[in-house]
């Protein structure tokens, strides 16, 4: 009962004890005992001042404890490292962004992440309960290896889960951190989808499809009934390799016309016959280009390819909502009707009922998703917070 109750408060679905009582389908006395135990664990606060003013007995307000315990959330980007502390409720402290080290081998890069997180933990007055890392690569389950690296020269099968745990174990996160500090790693698109489902544009969706394009390539994820669908070995929803133009641009996978190669940042520049500035971050340049009226034909070309890919995914997955992030968020903003029309025209059910295609809402979604991953053991068993 404690875990479901904490999840409801964590995701904003139970702002009062009355709402929690209804969501759990328990008596008021049981809900009161559950909230009292969560408060004793330092995870929530119960405001005895009644909320509301309508009919019936006013209810106590529930909120996440502040200050309360935190986790370390980190994300590897193609050109940087981001690290922050995160409380429950998707609440991030100000992220710290660092350049990549000169040595981007797995051990060196993961040591950089772990050391940056340890510095934050030592400087914080909060109890640190865990650490998780979002990676711009597929990650297998349950062994936590990277079958292929898109941005770094890592050998296939790199045991990133074990290497990250070892890197964190070599650090000193200070006296307020749990020892040993639990660790976890996962694909950044999967974690972004989890963040959007719990705290953003995906709230309330039963089958949520997220599609995103960052610095390079296209990622995707599916959340079903609140849980990520990762397939038999963690590699499901590699949406970037859906073919949208058999005669299109070559993809790193060896095929042509993949969504990866037709709708990412490089594809937009290629369609516009322009070259990005190599001395500036690529994604902001692509986002500006998506809103450049002089590049409208290129925009429409890429939007049409994205629509074809989304329609194919809809035909297979039947989601009830699609969330777009990264560059795809800008493509949606620049041509919302065109994108929706392509999806509807090519989707089996599109003409009878359009699926909402909405922009992502969560800032730093990869970090928020990493925080969700680190918090997951405590959302399942809140009493684990009290363990030494």
VEXBA-293552 format. One record per residue (C-alpha): x negated, y negated, z negated; residue in one letter; residue number from 1. Coordinates in Angstrom, 3 decimals. Example, Ala and Ser with C-alpha at 12.3 -4.5 7.8 and 13.67 -1.06 7.14 Angstrom:
residues 2
(site (-12.300, 4.500, -7.800), 'A', 1);
(site (-13.670, 1.060, -7.140), 'S', 2);
***
This chain:
residues 388
(site (0.000, 0.000, 0.000), 'X', 1);
(site (-2.870, -2.418, -0.730), 'X', 2);
(site (-4.337, -2.107, 2.769), 'X', 3);
(site (-1.112, -2.832, 4.687), 'X', 4);
(site (-0.371, -5.712, 2.320), 'X', 5);
(site (-3.791, -7.286, 2.820), 'X', 6);
(site (-3.478, -6.929, 6.601), 'X', 7);
(site (-0.170, -8.787, 6.531), 'X', 8);
(site (-1.640, -11.697, 4.593), 'X', 9);
(site (-4.846, -11.586, 6.654), 'X', 10);
(site (-2.927, -11.966, 9.928), 'X', 11);
(site (-0.535, -14.614, 8.643), 'X', 12);
(site (2.528, -12.367, 8.715), 'X', 13);
(site (3.195, -12.596, 4.972), 'X', 14);
(site (2.892, -16.199, 3.766), 'X', 15);
(site (5.171, -15.484, 0.802), 'X', 16);
(site (5.818, -12.605, -1.540), 'X', 17);
(site (9.334, -12.369, -0.150), 'X', 18);
(site (7.993, -11.927, 3.383), 'X', 19);
(site (5.574, -9.291, 2.126), 'X', 20);
(site (8.405, -7.458, 0.345), 'X', 21);
(site (10.410, -7.319, 3.551), 'X', 22);
(site (7.491, -6.331, 5.774), 'X', 23);
(site (6.457, -3.488, 3.450), 'X', 24);
(site (10.073, -2.491, 2.769), 'X', 25);
(site (9.459, -2.238, -0.976), 'X', 26);
(site (11.038, -3.653, -4.109), 'X', 27);
(site (10.157, -7.093, -5.462), 'X', 28);
(site (8.479, -5.435, -8.429), 'X', 29);
(site (6.262, -3.318, -6.179), 'X', 30);
(site (5.321, -6.322, -4.045), 'X', 31);
(site (4.493, -8.239, -7.218), 'X', 32);
(site (2.219, -5.449, -8.460), 'X', 33);
(site (0.464, -5.222, -5.074), 'X', 34);
(site (-0.165, -8.965, -4.842), 'X', 35);
(site (-1.402, -9.035, -8.422), 'X', 36);
(site (-3.960, -6.318, -7.653), 'X', 37);
(site (-5.145, -8.084, -4.483), 'X', 38);
(site (-5.492, -11.280, -6.498), 'X', 39);
(site (-7.515, -9.455, -9.148), 'X', 40);
(site (-9.858, -8.233, -6.417), 'X', 41);
(site (-10.496, -11.855, -5.425), 'X', 42);
(site (-8.949, -11.445, -1.972), 'X', 43);
(site (-5.765, -13.517, -2.195), 'X', 44);
(site (-4.163, -16.153, -4.379), 'X', 45);
(site (-0.562, -16.138, -5.581), 'X', 46);
(site (0.897, -19.604, -6.051), 'X', 47);
(site (3.500, -19.437, -8.795), 'X', 48);
(site (5.135, -22.597, -7.480), 'X', 49);
(site (8.054, -21.304, -5.420), 'X', 50);
(site (8.082, -21.696, -1.647), 'X', 51);
(site (11.154, -22.655, 0.318), 'X', 52);
(site (14.274, -24.400, -0.789), 'X', 53);
(site (17.065, -22.576, 0.936), 'X', 54);
(site (19.469, -19.988, -0.323), 'X', 55);
(site (18.363, -17.203, -2.599), 'X', 56);
(site (15.553, -17.037, -5.092), 'X', 57);
(site (12.470, -19.006, -3.979), 'X', 58);
(site (9.379, -16.911, -3.343), 'X', 59);
(site (5.771, -17.299, -4.399), 'X', 60);
(site (3.260, -18.450, -1.784), 'X', 61);
(site (0.465, -16.084, -0.763), 'X', 62);
(site (-2.870, -17.271, 0.597), 'X', 63);
(site (-6.300, -15.838, 1.203), 'X', 64);
(site (-8.774, -16.583, -1.571), 'X', 65);
(site (-10.968, -19.601, -0.920), 'X', 66);
(site (-13.739, -19.326, -1.829), 'X', 67);
(site (-13.714, -15.591, -1.472), 'X', 68);
(site (-16.014, -12.865, -0.177), 'X', 69);
(site (-17.385, -13.075, 3.362), 'X', 70);
(site (-18.982, -10.929, 6.042), 'X', 71);
(site (-21.745, -11.698, 8.512), 'X', 72);
(site (-20.623, -11.927, 12.148), 'X', 73);
(site (-23.113, -12.095, 15.015), 'X', 74);
(site (-22.939, -12.143, 18.802), 'X', 75);
(site (-25.554, -11.604, 21.484), 'X', 76);
(site (-25.048, -13.728, 24.586), 'X', 77);
(site (-26.952, -13.561, 27.840), 'X', 78);
(site (-28.942, -16.625, 26.816), 'X', 79);
(site (-28.509, -17.079, 23.051), 'X', 80);
(site (-27.712, -15.570, 19.657), 'X', 81);
(site (-24.831, -16.736, 17.439), 'X', 82);
(site (-24.478, -15.939, 13.736), 'X', 83);
(site (-22.005, -17.056, 11.086), 'X', 84);
(site (-20.267, -16.133, 7.852), 'X', 85);
(site (-16.580, -15.262, 8.040), 'X', 86);
(site (-13.843, -14.946, 5.450), 'X', 87);
(site (-10.542, -13.172, 5.836), 'X', 88);
(site (-7.938, -14.656, 8.149), 'X', 89);
(site (-10.353, -15.207, 11.030), 'X', 90);
(site (-11.934, -18.154, 9.210), 'X', 91);
(site (-15.465, -18.799, 10.423), 'X', 92);
(site (-18.089, -20.981, 8.807), 'X', 93);
(site (-19.947, -23.225, 11.264), 'X', 94);
(site (-21.771, -20.858, 13.660), 'X', 95);
(site (-25.550, -21.081, 14.045), 'X', 96);
(site (-26.730, -20.794, 17.662), 'X', 97);
(site (-30.310, -19.738, 18.368), 'X', 98);
(site (-32.261, -19.275, 21.618), 'X', 99);
(site (-33.255, -15.775, 22.580), 'X', 100);
(site (-36.727, -14.768, 21.390), 'X', 101);
(site (-39.444, -14.347, 24.000), 'X', 102);
(site (-39.334, -10.597, 23.346), 'X', 103);
(site (-35.840, -9.291, 24.153), 'X', 104);
(site (-36.618, -5.626, 23.527), 'X', 105);
(site (-33.943, -3.948, 21.378), 'X', 106);
(site (-35.943, -3.954, 18.143), 'X', 107);
(site (-37.185, -7.542, 18.488), 'X', 108);
(site (-33.804, -8.962, 19.484), 'X', 109);
(site (-31.882, -7.129, 16.766), 'X', 110);
(site (-34.471, -8.218, 14.195), 'X', 111);
(site (-33.815, -11.829, 15.247), 'X', 112);
(site (-30.093, -11.340, 14.671), 'X', 113);
(site (-30.575, -9.609, 11.314), 'X', 114);
(site (-33.018, -12.218, 10.009), 'X', 115);
(site (-30.692, -15.074, 11.013), 'X', 116);
(site (-27.808, -13.387, 9.202), 'X', 117);
(site (-29.922, -12.762, 6.095), 'X', 118);
(site (-30.802, -16.464, 5.906), 'X', 119);
(site (-27.121, -17.376, 5.933), 'X', 120);
(site (-26.381, -14.778, 3.249), 'X', 121);
(site (-29.168, -16.027, 0.976), 'X', 122);
(site (-28.011, -19.634, 1.337), 'X', 123);
(site (-24.380, -18.811, 0.571), 'X', 124);
(site (-22.720, -18.639, -2.829), 'X', 125);
(site (-20.229, -16.107, -1.485), 'X', 126);
(site (-20.425, -12.356, -1.916), 'X', 127);
(site (-21.392, -10.808, 1.437), 'X', 128);
(site (-19.726, -7.456, 2.099), 'X', 129);
(site (-20.828, -6.385, 5.578), 'X', 130);
(site (-22.305, -7.303, 8.947), 'X', 131);
(site (-21.151, -6.699, 12.525), 'X', 132);
(site (-22.518, -7.529, 15.963), 'X', 133);
(site (-20.721, -8.220, 19.259), 'X', 134);
(site (-22.705, -7.075, 22.318), 'X', 135);
(site (-22.293, -8.058, 25.999), 'X', 136);
(site (-22.551, -4.382, 26.939), 'X', 137);
(site (-20.449, -1.235, 26.692), 'X', 138);
(site (-21.048, 0.655, 23.441), 'X', 139);
(site (-20.325, 4.373, 23.160), 'X', 140);
(site (-18.416, 5.932, 20.268), 'X', 141);
(site (-19.157, 7.398, 17.812), 'X', 142);
(site (-22.933, 7.346, 18.366), 'X', 143);
(site (-23.207, 3.607, 19.052), 'X', 144);
(site (-25.503, 3.682, 22.071), 'X', 145);
(site (-25.668, 1.329, 25.046), 'X', 146);
(site (-25.369, 3.347, 28.290), 'X', 147);
(site (-26.488, 0.367, 30.385), 'X', 148);
(site (-27.631, -3.144, 29.578), 'X', 149);
(site (-26.270, -5.975, 31.713), 'X', 150);
(site (-28.454, -8.794, 30.457), 'X', 151);
(site (-31.524, -7.301, 28.771), 'X', 152);
(site (-34.084, -4.766, 29.919), 'X', 153);
(site (-32.967, -2.089, 27.499), 'X', 154);
(site (-33.351, 1.563, 28.443), 'X', 155);
(site (-30.126, 3.536, 28.995), 'X', 156);
(site (-28.958, 5.211, 25.812), 'X', 157);
(site (-30.496, 2.639, 23.458), 'X', 158);
(site (-29.207, 3.565, 19.952), 'X', 159);
(site (-28.141, 0.019, 19.162), 'X', 160);
(site (-25.951, 0.942, 16.172), 'X', 161);
(site (-28.839, 2.692, 14.392), 'X', 162);
(site (-31.344, -0.005, 15.385), 'X', 163);
(site (-29.108, -2.787, 14.092), 'X', 164);
(site (-28.553, -0.961, 10.788), 'X', 165);
(site (-32.314, -0.534, 10.421), 'X', 166);
(site (-32.937, -4.200, 11.257), 'X', 167);
(site (-30.435, -5.341, 8.621), 'X', 168);
(site (-31.955, -2.942, 6.065), 'X', 169);
(site (-35.359, -4.613, 6.575), 'X', 170);
(site (-34.009, -8.047, 5.597), 'X', 171);
(site (-33.370, -9.686, 2.244), 'X', 172);
(site (-29.777, -10.989, 2.260), 'X', 173);
(site (-29.998, -12.140, -1.357), 'X', 174);
(site (-28.513, -10.996, -4.652), 'X', 175);
(site (-24.894, -11.605, -3.697), 'X', 176);
(site (-24.921, -9.217, -0.722), 'X', 177);
(site (-23.811, -5.632, -0.995), 'X', 178);
(site (-26.750, -3.231, -0.910), 'X', 179);
(site (-27.102, -1.488, 1.438), 'X', 180);
(site (-25.144, -3.880, 3.645), 'X', 181);
(site (-22.686, -1.971, 5.891), 'X', 182);
(site (-23.172, -2.643, 9.608), 'X', 183);
(site (-21.259, -2.091, 12.846), 'X', 184);
(site (-21.600, -2.943, 16.543), 'X', 185);
(site (-19.085, -3.109, 19.407), 'X', 186);
(site (-18.496, -4.566, 22.845), 'X', 187);
(site (-17.735, -8.300, 22.807), 'X', 188);
(site (-14.644, -8.087, 25.054), 'X', 189);
(site (-13.115, -5.462, 22.774), 'X', 190);
(site (-13.769, -7.647, 19.754), 'X', 191);
(site (-12.399, -10.762, 21.473), 'X', 192);
(site (-9.178, -8.861, 22.207), 'X', 193);
(site (-8.914, -7.851, 18.561), 'X', 194);
(site (-9.401, -11.480, 17.515), 'X', 195);
(site (-6.724, -12.728, 19.925), 'X', 196);
(site (-4.277, -10.039, 18.842), 'X', 197);
(site (-4.630, -10.797, 15.143), 'X', 198);
(site (-5.196, -14.546, 15.159), 'X', 199);
(site (-4.482, -16.019, 18.588), 'X', 200);
(site (-2.591, -15.747, 21.868), 'X', 201);
(site (-1.972, -12.019, 21.454), 'X', 202);
(site (-0.025, -12.191, 18.192), 'X', 203);
(site (3.134, -10.129, 18.381), 'X', 204);
(site (2.148, -8.286, 21.573), 'X', 205);
(site (2.537, -4.532, 21.396), 'X', 206);
(site (0.336, -3.814, 24.438), 'X', 207);
(site (-2.154, -6.624, 24.910), 'X', 208);
(site (-4.536, -6.756, 27.873), 'X', 209);
(site (-7.461, -9.187, 27.673), 'X', 210);
(site (-9.615, -9.987, 30.713), 'X', 211);
(site (-12.589, -12.313, 30.484), 'X', 212);
(site (-15.641, -13.532, 32.375), 'X', 213);
(site (-18.514, -15.167, 30.573), 'X', 214);
(site (-22.044, -15.798, 31.797), 'X', 215);
(site (-21.933, -12.887, 34.226), 'X', 216);
(site (-19.543, -10.072, 35.082), 'X', 217);
(site (-16.019, -9.319, 33.883), 'X', 218);
(site (-14.904, -7.559, 30.712), 'X', 219);
(site (-11.572, -6.295, 29.495), 'X', 220);
(site (-9.879, -4.674, 26.532), 'X', 221);
(site (-6.534, -3.221, 25.550), 'X', 222);
(site (-4.910, -3.404, 22.114), 'X', 223);
(site (-2.038, -0.981, 21.522), 'X', 224);
(site (0.074, -1.340, 18.383), 'X', 225);
(site (-2.683, -3.316, 16.683), 'X', 226);
(site (-5.531, -0.919, 17.494), 'X', 227);
(site (-8.152, -1.103, 20.231), 'X', 228);
(site (-7.853, 1.523, 22.939), 'X', 229);
(site (-11.452, 2.547, 23.593), 'X', 230);
(site (-10.986, 5.890, 25.311), 'X', 231);
(site (-12.677, 9.203, 24.555), 'X', 232);
(site (-16.159, 7.712, 24.055), 'X', 233);
(site (-15.679, 3.962, 23.651), 'X', 234);
(site (-16.022, 3.124, 27.346), 'X', 235);
(site (-12.396, 2.526, 28.338), 'X', 236);
(site (-11.243, -0.652, 30.093), 'X', 237);
(site (-14.315, -1.332, 32.207), 'X', 238);
(site (-12.014, -3.562, 34.239), 'X', 239);
(site (-14.916, -5.252, 35.979), 'X', 240);
(site (-15.269, -2.249, 38.273), 'X', 241);
(site (-11.739, -2.333, 39.667), 'X', 242);
(site (-12.151, -2.833, 43.433), 'X', 243);
(site (-10.367, -5.905, 44.787), 'X', 244);
(site (-12.163, -6.253, 48.148), 'X', 245);
(site (-13.879, -3.192, 49.672), 'X', 246);
(site (-15.860, -5.504, 51.983), 'X', 247);
(site (-16.684, -8.017, 49.269), 'X', 248);
(site (-19.815, -8.987, 47.412), 'X', 249);
(site (-22.164, -6.247, 46.155), 'X', 250);
(site (-21.804, -5.311, 42.487), 'X', 251);
(site (-24.566, -4.204, 40.125), 'X', 252);
(site (-22.830, -0.815, 39.866), 'X', 253);
(site (-23.635, -0.106, 43.542), 'X', 254);
(site (-20.151, -0.678, 44.950), 'X', 255);
(site (-18.742, -3.708, 46.745), 'X', 256);
(site (-15.887, -6.015, 45.902), 'X', 257);
(site (-15.552, -5.149, 42.201), 'X', 258);
(site (-13.715, -7.623, 39.983), 'X', 259);
(site (-17.160, -8.157, 38.409), 'X', 260);
(site (-18.594, -9.445, 41.669), 'X', 261);
(site (-15.526, -11.271, 42.976), 'X', 262);
(site (-14.301, -13.289, 39.968), 'X', 263);
(site (-17.256, -14.142, 37.750), 'X', 264);
(site (-19.266, -17.374, 37.598), 'X', 265);
(site (-21.594, -16.398, 40.441), 'X', 266);
(site (-18.635, -15.451, 42.636), 'X', 267);
(site (-17.092, -18.905, 42.237), 'X', 268);
(site (-20.342, -20.641, 43.178), 'X', 269);
(site (-20.787, -18.302, 46.155), 'X', 270);
(site (-17.252, -18.971, 47.371), 'X', 271);
(site (-17.867, -22.709, 47.094), 'X', 272);
(site (-21.252, -22.339, 48.847), 'X', 273);
(site (-22.955, -24.142, 46.006), 'X', 274);
(site (-25.882, -23.322, 43.758), 'X', 275);
(site (-25.758, -23.743, 39.978), 'X', 276);
(site (-28.410, -25.757, 38.176), 'X', 277);
(site (-30.841, -23.134, 36.800), 'X', 278);
(site (-31.786, -25.425, 33.920), 'X', 279);
(site (-28.243, -25.681, 32.524), 'X', 280);
(site (-25.940, -23.046, 30.997), 'X', 281);
(site (-24.026, -21.314, 33.779), 'X', 282);
(site (-20.542, -20.936, 32.294), 'X', 283);
(site (-19.891, -24.677, 31.676), 'X', 284);
(site (-20.978, -25.408, 35.249), 'X', 285);
(site (-18.560, -22.780, 36.606), 'X', 286);
(site (-15.749, -24.136, 34.464), 'X', 287);
(site (-16.289, -27.623, 35.856), 'X', 288);
(site (-16.348, -26.221, 39.390), 'X', 289);
(site (-12.999, -24.499, 38.816), 'X', 290);
(site (-11.419, -27.939, 38.317), 'X', 291);
(site (-13.272, -29.648, 41.211), 'X', 292);
(site (-10.706, -30.592, 43.865), 'X', 293);
(site (-13.385, -30.386, 46.532), 'X', 294);
(site (-13.779, -26.681, 45.737), 'X', 295);
(site (-10.060, -25.845, 45.934), 'X', 296);
(site (-10.483, -23.255, 48.697), 'X', 297);
(site (-13.139, -21.430, 46.670), 'X', 298);
(site (-10.913, -21.562, 43.613), 'X', 299);
(site (-7.993, -20.055, 45.529), 'X', 300);
(site (-10.211, -17.302, 46.923), 'X', 301);
(site (-11.385, -16.264, 43.455), 'X', 302);
(site (-7.902, -16.650, 41.913), 'X', 303);
(site (-6.438, -14.372, 44.588), 'X', 304);
(site (-9.043, -11.715, 43.837), 'X', 305);
(site (-8.349, -12.019, 40.110), 'X', 306);
(site (-4.630, -11.655, 40.781), 'X', 307);
(site (-5.214, -8.466, 42.767), 'X', 308);
(site (-7.242, -7.012, 39.916), 'X', 309);
(site (-4.698, -7.961, 37.280), 'X', 310);
(site (-1.865, -6.479, 39.331), 'X', 311);
(site (-3.682, -3.164, 39.599), 'X', 312);
(site (-4.293, -3.125, 35.856), 'X', 313);
(site (-0.646, -3.963, 35.167), 'X', 314);
(site (0.516, -1.095, 37.366), 'X', 315);
(site (-1.638, 1.316, 35.362), 'X', 316);
(site (-1.401, -0.075, 31.819), 'X', 317);
(site (2.001, -1.809, 31.686), 'X', 318);
(site (0.987, -4.423, 29.080), 'X', 319);
(site (3.526, -6.849, 27.666), 'X', 320);
(site (1.043, -9.751, 27.660), 'X', 321);
(site (-2.192, -10.678, 29.433), 'X', 322);
(site (-4.698, -13.011, 27.769), 'X', 323);
(site (-7.420, -14.607, 29.899), 'X', 324);
(site (-10.585, -16.093, 28.440), 'X', 325);
(site (-13.959, -17.416, 29.547), 'X', 326);
(site (-14.002, -18.609, 33.173), 'X', 327);
(site (-10.697, -16.819, 33.800), 'X', 328);
(site (-9.009, -19.172, 31.357), 'X', 329);
(site (-10.071, -22.056, 33.624), 'X', 330);
(site (-8.894, -20.243, 36.744), 'X', 331);
(site (-5.500, -19.858, 35.081), 'X', 332);
(site (-5.417, -23.527, 34.073), 'X', 333);
(site (-6.369, -24.680, 37.570), 'X', 334);
(site (-3.906, -22.496, 39.490), 'X', 335);
(site (-1.308, -20.971, 37.129), 'X', 336);
(site (1.497, -20.547, 39.670), 'X', 337);
(site (-0.774, -19.114, 42.341), 'X', 338);
(site (-2.240, -16.530, 39.966), 'X', 339);
(site (1.180, -15.517, 38.641), 'X', 340);
(site (2.542, -15.225, 42.172), 'X', 341);
(site (-0.289, -12.947, 43.327), 'X', 342);
(site (0.168, -10.684, 40.315), 'X', 343);
(site (3.947, -10.574, 40.793), 'X', 344);
(site (3.657, -9.853, 44.520), 'X', 345);
(site (1.228, -6.965, 44.036), 'X', 346);
(site (2.658, -5.556, 40.804), 'X', 347);
(site (5.263, -2.799, 40.963), 'X', 348);
(site (7.457, -4.500, 38.369), 'X', 349);
(site (6.387, -8.076, 39.077), 'X', 350);
(site (9.435, -9.135, 41.026), 'X', 351);
(site (11.911, -8.010, 38.383), 'X', 352);
(site (10.149, -9.428, 35.324), 'X', 353);
(site (6.875, -11.289, 35.183), 'X', 354);
(site (4.391, -10.417, 32.477), 'X', 355);
(site (3.211, -13.488, 30.561), 'X', 356);
(site (-0.334, -14.508, 31.499), 'X', 357);
(site (-1.602, -16.824, 28.779), 'X', 358);
(site (-4.847, -18.592, 27.879), 'X', 359);
(site (-6.927, -17.381, 24.950), 'X', 360);
(site (-6.607, -19.451, 21.786), 'X', 361);
(site (-9.340, -18.232, 19.434), 'X', 362);
(site (-12.547, -20.233, 19.435), 'X', 363);
(site (-15.702, -18.111, 19.190), 'X', 364);
(site (-13.528, -15.032, 19.733), 'X', 365);
(site (-16.514, -12.690, 19.882), 'X', 366);
(site (-17.629, -13.822, 16.440), 'X', 367);
(site (-14.093, -13.653, 15.038), 'X', 368);
(site (-13.794, -10.136, 16.460), 'X', 369);
(site (-17.131, -9.134, 14.950), 'X', 370);
(site (-15.843, -10.397, 11.618), 'X', 371);
(site (-12.740, -8.236, 12.079), 'X', 372);
(site (-15.007, -5.246, 12.652), 'X', 373);
(site (-16.986, -5.966, 9.477), 'X', 374);
(site (-13.797, -6.486, 7.467), 'X', 375);
(site (-12.110, -3.324, 8.766), 'X', 376);
(site (-13.232, -0.966, 5.940), 'X', 377);
(site (-11.850, -3.409, 3.367), 'X', 378);
(site (-8.600, -3.938, 5.261), 'X', 379);
(site (-8.187, -0.149, 5.149), 'X', 380);
(site (-9.170, 0.088, 1.478), 'X', 381);
(site (-9.225, -3.264, -0.385), 'X', 382);
(site (-10.400, -1.563, -3.573), 'X', 383);
(site (-13.733, -0.940, -1.827), 'X', 384);
(site (-14.449, -4.645, -2.392), 'X', 385);
(site (-14.989, -3.855, -6.069), 'X', 386);
(site (-17.575, -1.135, -5.407), 'X', 387);
(site (-21.141, -2.005, -6.502), 'X', 388);
***
